[in-house]
Amino acid sequence: HVLVVAAGRLEISVTNVEGRRLIVAYLGPGRVSSLVPVIDGRPSTYTATAHDDETAVLLIPREVFLATMRDEPALAQGVIAHLCRRARNAYNFLADSSLLPSQQRIARLLLSLHRASAGRVRGSAGFSVDLSQESLAGMLSVSRQRLNLELKSLEREGVLRLAYARIDVIDAPALARIAGE
């Protein structure tokens, strides 16, 4: 099935044989998952899990989706463009993971999560990211302790404020400078 998030958030993760987990993404309403396994007919390489009790997902059966792609070339072109964006994002993530300092990676992730959200904005200079530090650490493939050290440093600099399962970015332009944007 193609998964379309109708409400809430869907966590996309990969777990290795030792049980170590990497959170690849959180998908909000309107976002789509499972395109590659539906198109190529092979098993998925990741797990999709409802992030909260409010999550609702629309399932589109493989046969229906493939038939619609054959009948609607615009849909097929849109799917190809979407998969190309995902490939570019994956390549950028790999490069960032290997080449950038942790604080810059954190800044880029926070900005990326903000852009992907439904625009939960706190004033013109800030915004909030409603995820736990454990979830963010899983997305960055760093320890929660390492993430907390970097976040505390950004908090001391006046860039953000830490709250329970939420980060309030109070100086988005400063965060963008740290991200290299």
Summary of the structure (lengths in Angstrom):
residues: 181
radius of gyration: 17.6
end to end distance: 36.8
largest distance: 55.9
contacts: 486
relative contact order: 0.13
helix: 48%
strand: 24%
